Amino acid sequence: MAFARHCFKLFSSLLLLLCAAPALATPETGWWWNAAEGGRGFTIEVQDGKMFMAGFMYDDNGKAIWYASGPTQMVNDNTYVGVWQQYGGGQSLNGNYQSPTVVNANVGNITLTFSSPNSGTLVLPNGKQVALTRYFFGGQAGGVTSKCGSSNFNTTKYDAIALGMSLDQVKNIIGCTNDPAYTVSINNGNLKRLNWNGPVPGSSTTLYVITVYFDATGSTVTDIRGGTTSQPYFKESSGNLPRN
């Protein structure tokens, strides 16, 4: 009997740990970028737990350049750690086929952590962190609804909102459209404050609220402090968002 009680307690503890474990976010296949840094982008694909990533950008002299990493086994569903490699001397658009060569087999380390299937943070070899999101060019993606519900609000979605994102990207992360009745121009018309709100279950008066600051056109998430401090300020919440 004592053994049975011990097994039951052990099973219950394991069940609680599994239930409490945070959901991991496997990245969507596609093109990724930082909306505030157009001209540099990445393509990402995961197959059988392995990720391949390629980046297109420019070198210090303005010459187009490609890097690639993987395929390498991911640390877990939402974290990738690998090495950038540089390739060159390969196929041109119209020329005869020419096999590329590895110019640099270890340009530097890469770490990429995903907070949702379409948003994440890239750590460059120099330690700089860059917020990345899927590049949505066919309109809103992910089933964005016109009205927010309680399921649209949690800390994971809030944390995924990054500086430089477009309005469509923020809508896609939250999963619904901002309430236009609460859109306000501030800072002499140089910024816009957009608001997403939804009902708290079991309450007829309390709301979940996410507020995000954009540029004057309402198109790009913008630091209201203008980059004058080390910690940018571009979003806020009601403080009662469910932890997910």
LODO-668138 format. One record per residue (C-alpha): residue number from 1; residue in one letter; x, y, z. Coordinates in Angstrom, 1 decimal, padded with zeros to 4 digits. Example, Ala and Ser with C-alpha at 12.3 -4.5 7.8 and 13.67 -1.06 7.14 Angstrom:
2
{atom 1 A {012.3 -004.5 007.8}};
{atom 2 S {013.7 -001.1 007.1}};
END
This chain:
244
{atom 1 M {000.0 000.0 000.0}};
{atom 2 A {002.8 002.4 000.9}};
{atom 3 F {004.5 001.5 -002.4}};
{atom 4 A {001.3 002.4 -004.3}};
{atom 5 R {001.0 005.7 -002.5}};
{atom 6 H {004.7 006.5 -003.4}};
{atom 7 C {004.1 005.7 -007.0}};
{atom 8 F {001.0 007.9 -007.1}};
{atom 9 K {002.8 010.8 -005.6}};
{atom 10 L {005.7 010.4 -008.1}};
{atom 11 F {003.2 010.2 -011.0}};
{atom 12 S {001.4 013.3 -009.7}};
{atom 13 S {004.7 015.2 -009.4}};
{atom 14 L {005.7 014.3 -013.0}};
{atom 15 L {002.3 015.3 -014.3}};
{atom 16 L {002.5 018.7 -012.6}};
{atom 17 L {006.0 019.3 -014.1}};
{atom 18 L {004.7 018.4 -017.6}};
{atom 19 C {001.7 020.6 -017.2}};
{atom 20 A {003.8 023.5 -015.9}};
{atom 21 A {006.5 023.2 -018.7}};
{atom 22 P {006.3 026.2 -021.1}};
{atom 23 A {005.2 025.5 -024.6}};
{atom 24 L {008.0 025.6 -027.1}};
{atom 25 A {007.7 027.3 -030.4}};
{atom 26 T {009.0 025.5 -033.5}};
{atom 27 P {009.8 028.2 -036.2}};
{atom 28 E {007.7 028.4 -039.4}};
{atom 29 T {009.5 027.7 -042.6}};
{atom 30 G {010.0 030.9 -044.7}};
{atom 31 W {011.8 034.2 -045.0}};
{atom 32 W {012.6 036.1 -041.8}};
{atom 33 W {013.8 039.7 -041.2}};
{atom 34 N {013.8 042.7 -038.8}};
{atom 35 A {011.3 045.2 -040.2}};
{atom 36 A {013.5 048.1 -039.1}};
{atom 37 E {016.6 046.7 -041.0}};
{atom 38 G {015.4 046.0 -044.5}};
{atom 39 G {018.1 044.7 -046.9}};
{atom 40 R {019.2 041.9 -044.7}};
{atom 41 G {017.1 038.7 -044.4}};
{atom 42 F {017.2 035.0 -043.6}};
{atom 43 T {015.6 031.8 -044.7}};
{atom 44 I {014.8 029.2 -042.1}};
{atom 45 E {013.6 025.6 -042.4}};
{atom 46 V {013.4 022.8 -039.8}};
{atom 47 Q {013.2 019.1 -040.8}};
{atom 48 D {013.2 016.2 -038.3}};
{atom 49 G {014.6 018.5 -035.5}};
{atom 50 K {017.4 019.9 -037.7}};
{atom 51 M {017.6 023.5 -038.8}};
{atom 52 F {019.1 025.0 -041.9}};
{atom 53 M {019.5 028.8 -042.1}};
{atom 54 A {020.9 031.0 -044.8}};
{atom 55 G {021.4 034.8 -044.5}};
{atom 56 F {021.7 037.4 -047.3}};
{atom 57 M {023.2 040.8 -046.5}};
{atom 58 Y {026.2 043.0 -047.5}};
{atom 59 D {029.8 043.1 -046.4}};
{atom 60 D {031.6 046.3 -045.1}};
{atom 61 N {032.3 047.4 -048.7}};
{atom 62 G {028.6 047.1 -049.8}};
{atom 63 K {029.1 043.8 -051.7}};
{atom 64 A {026.3 041.3 -051.5}};
{atom 65 I {027.2 038.2 -049.4}};
{atom 66 W {025.6 035.0 -048.2}};
{atom 67 Y {026.1 033.0 -045.1}};
{atom 68 A {024.7 029.6 -044.1}};
{atom 69 S {024.4 027.4 -041.0}};
{atom 70 G {023.4 023.8 -040.6}};
{atom 71 P {021.7 021.5 -041.1}};
{atom 72 T {022.3 021.1 -037.4}};
{atom 73 Q {020.3 019.4 -034.7}};
{atom 74 M {018.3 022.0 -032.6}};
{atom 75 V {018.9 022.2 -028.9}};
{atom 76 N {015.2 022.0 -028.5}};
{atom 77 D {012.1 023.0 -030.4}};
{atom 78 N {012.7 026.7 -030.0}};
{atom 79 T {016.5 027.0 -029.7}};
{atom 80 Y {019.2 026.7 -032.4}};
{atom 81 V {022.9 027.0 -031.8}};
{atom 82 G {025.3 026.7 -034.7}};
{atom 83 V {028.1 028.2 -036.7}};
{atom 84 W {028.0 030.6 -039.7}};
{atom 85 Q {029.9 029.6 -042.8}};
{atom 86 Q {030.6 031.9 -045.7}};
{atom 87 Y {030.4 030.7 -049.3}};
{atom 88 G {031.7 032.3 -052.5}};
{atom 89 G {032.8 031.8 -056.1}};
{atom 90 G {029.6 029.9 -057.1}};
{atom 91 Q {027.0 030.0 -059.7}};
{atom 92 S {026.0 033.3 -061.4}};
{atom 93 L {022.6 034.1 -062.9}};
{atom 94 N {023.4 033.5 -066.5}};
{atom 95 G {026.9 031.9 -066.5}};
{atom 96 N {027.9 028.3 -066.8}};
{atom 97 Y {027.7 026.3 -063.6}};
{atom 98 Q {030.5 026.8 -061.2}};
{atom 99 S {030.6 025.0 -057.8}};
{atom 100 P {030.8 027.3 -054.8}};
{atom 101 T {033.6 027.1 -052.3}};
{atom 102 V {033.7 027.6 -048.5}};
{atom 103 V {035.4 031.0 -048.0}};
{atom 104 N {035.3 030.9 -044.2}};
{atom 105 A {034.2 027.7 -042.4}};
{atom 106 N {033.7 029.5 -039.1}};
{atom 107 V {032.6 033.1 -039.4}};
{atom 108 G {031.2 033.0 -035.9}};
{atom 109 N {028.6 031.5 -033.6}};
{atom 110 I {024.9 031.8 -034.1}};
{atom 111 T {022.2 031.4 -031.5}};
{atom 112 L {018.5 031.7 -032.4}};
{atom 113 T {015.7 031.5 -029.9}};
{atom 114 F {012.0 031.5 -031.0}};
{atom 115 S {009.3 033.0 -028.8}};
{atom 116 S {006.6 032.0 -031.2}};
{atom 117 P {006.4 030.2 -034.5}};
{atom 118 N {006.9 033.5 -036.4}};
{atom 119 S {009.1 035.6 -034.0}};
{atom 120 G {012.5 035.1 -032.4}};
{atom 121 T {015.8 036.6 -031.3}};
{atom 122 L {019.0 036.2 -033.3}};
{atom 123 V {022.4 036.6 -031.5}};
{atom 124 L {025.1 037.7 -033.9}};
{atom 125 P {028.7 036.6 -033.6}};
{atom 126 N {029.5 040.0 -032.0}};
{atom 127 G {026.9 039.4 -029.3}};
{atom 128 K {024.3 041.9 -030.8}};
{atom 129 Q {020.7 040.7 -030.5}};
{atom 130 V {018.3 041.2 -033.4}};
{atom 131 A {014.6 040.6 -033.2}};
{atom 132 L {013.4 038.6 -036.2}};
{atom 133 T {009.9 037.8 -037.5}};
{atom 134 R {008.5 036.0 -040.5}};
{atom 135 Y {008.3 038.2 -043.5}};
{atom 136 F {004.6 038.3 -044.4}};
{atom 137 F {004.2 039.7 -047.9}};
{atom 138 G {000.7 038.3 -048.7}};
{atom 139 G {-001.2 040.3 -046.1}};
{atom 140 Q {-002.1 039.3 -042.6}};
{atom 141 A {-001.2 035.7 -041.7}};
{atom 142 G {-002.1 033.3 -039.0}};
{atom 143 G {-005.8 033.8 -038.9}};
{atom 144 V {-006.0 037.4 -037.6}};
{atom 145 T {-009.5 038.2 -036.3}};
{atom 146 S {-011.2 041.5 -036.2}};
{atom 147 K {-012.1 041.2 -032.5}};
{atom 148 C {-009.8 040.1 -029.7}};
{atom 149 G {-010.8 037.4 -027.2}};
{atom 150 S {-009.2 036.3 -024.0}};
{atom 151 S {-007.1 033.6 -025.7}};
{atom 152 N {-005.3 036.4 -027.6}};
{atom 153 F {-003.5 037.6 -024.5}};
{atom 154 N {-000.6 036.0 -022.7}};
{atom 155 T {003.0 036.9 -021.7}};
{atom 156 T {004.5 034.9 -024.5}};
{atom 157 K {002.7 036.9 -027.2}};
{atom 158 Y {003.6 040.2 -025.4}};
{atom 159 D {007.2 039.3 -025.1}};
{atom 160 A {007.3 038.4 -028.8}};
{atom 161 I {006.5 042.0 -029.9}};
{atom 162 A {009.8 043.6 -030.9}};
{atom 163 L {011.1 047.0 -031.9}};
{atom 164 G {010.9 047.6 -035.6}};
{atom 165 M {008.0 045.2 -036.3}};
{atom 166 S {005.3 046.2 -038.7}};
{atom 167 L {001.7 046.6 -037.7}};
{atom 168 D {000.8 043.4 -039.6}};
{atom 169 Q {003.5 041.5 -037.7}};
{atom 170 V {002.1 042.7 -034.3}};
{atom 171 K {-001.4 041.8 -035.4}};
{atom 172 N {-000.2 038.3 -036.4}};
{atom 173 I {001.5 037.7 -033.1}};
{atom 174 I {-001.5 038.8 -031.0}};
{atom 175 G {-003.9 037.2 -033.4}};
{atom 176 C {-006.4 040.0 -033.7}};
{atom 177 T {-006.8 043.6 -034.8}};
{atom 178 N {-006.2 046.6 -032.6}};
{atom 179 D {-009.2 048.6 -031.4}};
{atom 180 P {-009.3 051.7 -033.5}};
{atom 181 A {-011.3 053.6 -030.9}};
{atom 182 Y {-008.2 053.7 -028.7}};
{atom 183 T {-005.7 054.8 -031.4}};
{atom 184 V {-004.1 058.1 -030.2}};
{atom 185 S {-001.5 060.3 -031.8}};
{atom 186 I {001.0 061.5 -029.3}};
{atom 187 N {004.3 063.5 -029.1}};
{atom 188 N {003.0 066.2 -031.4}};
{atom 189 G {001.8 063.7 -034.0}};
{atom 190 N {005.2 061.9 -034.3}};
{atom 191 L {004.0 058.7 -032.7}};
{atom 192 K {000.8 056.6 -032.5}};
{atom 193 R {-000.4 054.6 -029.6}};
{atom 194 L {-002.4 051.5 -030.6}};
{atom 195 N {-004.3 049.3 -028.2}};
{atom 196 W {-005.4 045.7 -028.1}};
{atom 197 N {-007.9 044.7 -025.5}};
{atom 198 G {-010.0 041.6 -024.7}};
{atom 199 P {-012.2 040.3 -021.8}};
{atom 200 V {-010.8 038.6 -018.7}};
{atom 201 P {-012.7 035.3 -018.2}};
{atom 202 G {-015.2 035.5 -015.4}};
{atom 203 S {-015.2 039.3 -015.3}};
{atom 204 S {-017.6 041.8 -017.0}};
{atom 205 T {-015.4 044.8 -016.2}};
{atom 206 T {-011.8 043.8 -016.4}};
{atom 207 L {-009.8 043.7 -019.6}};
{atom 208 Y {-006.5 042.4 -020.8}};
{atom 209 V {-004.7 045.2 -022.5}};
{atom 210 I {-001.6 045.4 -024.7}};
{atom 211 T {-000.4 048.9 -025.9}};
{atom 212 V {002.2 049.3 -028.6}};
{atom 213 Y {003.8 052.5 -029.8}};
{atom 214 F {004.3 053.1 -033.6}};
{atom 215 D {005.7 055.8 -035.8}};
{atom 216 A {003.5 058.7 -037.1}};
{atom 217 T {002.1 056.5 -039.9}};
{atom 218 G {001.2 053.7 -037.5}};
{atom 219 S {003.3 051.2 -039.5}};
{atom 220 T {006.5 050.5 -037.5}};
{atom 221 V {007.0 049.8 -033.8}};
{atom 222 T {008.9 052.7 -032.4}};
{atom 223 D {010.8 053.6 -029.2}};
{atom 224 I {009.0 056.6 -027.7}};
{atom 225 R {012.3 057.7 -026.1}};
{atom 226 G {013.9 058.0 -029.5}};
{atom 227 G {016.8 055.7 -028.6}};
{atom 228 T {018.1 058.1 -026.0}};
{atom 229 T {018.2 055.4 -023.3}};
{atom 230 S {019.8 052.0 -023.2}};
{atom 231 Q {016.4 050.4 -022.6}};
{atom 232 P {013.9 051.2 -025.4}};
{atom 233 Y {010.3 051.7 -024.5}};
{atom 234 F {007.7 050.7 -027.1}};
{atom 235 K {005.1 048.6 -025.4}};
{atom 236 E {003.2 048.1 -022.2}};
{atom 237 S {000.5 045.8 -020.8}};
{atom 238 S {-002.2 045.8 -018.2}};
{atom 239 G {-000.1 043.6 -016.0}};
{atom 240 N {-002.6 040.8 -015.7}};
{atom 241 L {-001.7 038.9 -018.8}};
{atom 242 P {-001.7 035.1 -018.3}};
{atom 243 R {001.7 033.5 -018.1}};
{atom 244 N {002.0 031.0 -020.9}};
END
